[in-house]
Amino acid sequence: MGREEKERFPEKLGNSVRAISDYLGIGLQIAVSFAFFVFLGYWADTQFGTSPLFLFVGVVVGMGGMVLVLMKIIKIANTKK
C-alpha cells in the first residue's frame, strides 16, 4: 500500500460505513414497519376470533408501507443526483 493510499484509507472507510449505515437503517425501517402491522393483525385475530382475516390485512398494509418507504427513498435518491 502506497503512502497516498494509506492517507486516503480513513476517508474511504468513513464513506463506506456511512453508506452501510444508511442501507441498514432503511432495511430496519422496512422490517419494523412490516412486522408491526403483521403482529397487529395477528393480535386483532386473537382478540376477535377472526383467524386469518386481520393477519392478511396486516400483511397488505405492511407491504403498502414498505412500498411507500421505498418510493420515498427513491425520490430522495433521484433528487440528490
N, C-alpha and C positions, 0 to 999 in steps of 0.2 A: 504494500500500500504506500503510495507516494505521500509527500507532505501535504499537497493540496487536498488529496482525498481524506486524509486524517482530519484536516481542519474543517472540511465540509460535512463530515460524518454526523456530528450532533445536529446540524441543520436538517439533513435528510432524515435522521431518526425522528426528530421532532415533527416533521411533516407527516411521516408515516404513522406515528402514534395519534396525531390529530385526525387523520383520515380514518384510522381504525376505530377511534372512539366515536366518530360521527356515525359510522355504519353500525356499530354495536348499539348506540343509542336509538337509532331508527329501528333496528331489529327488536330491541327490548320494548319499545313503544308499541310496535305492531303486535308482538306476542302478548303483552299485558292487556291491551285493549281487546284482543280476540278472546283470550282466556276469561276476562271479566264478564263479557256478555254470554259466553258459553256456560260458565258457572252460575250466572244469574238465571239463565234459562233452566238449568238443572235444578236450582233451588226452587224456582217457581213451580216446576213439575212436582217436586216432592211436597210442596205446600198445598197445591190444588189437586193433586192426583191425576194430572193430565200427562201421562208418561212421556211421549216424545215431542209433544207439541211445542212447549216453550223452549226445549232444548234446540229444536230446529230453528225457532225464531231467533234464539241467541246466536246460533251459528251464522244465520243470514245477516243479522245486524252486525256481528263481529267482522264478517267478511266485507260488508259495506264500509265499516270503519277503517279496515285495512286499505281498501281502495282509495278512500278519501285521504288517508295519510300519505299513501304513495303518490297520489296526484299532487298533493301539496308539496312534497319533496321534489317531484319532477319540475313543478312550476318554479320553485326556488332555484333549482339547478340550472334551468334554462335562462333565468334572468341573470345569473352570475356570469354566463358566457357572453 
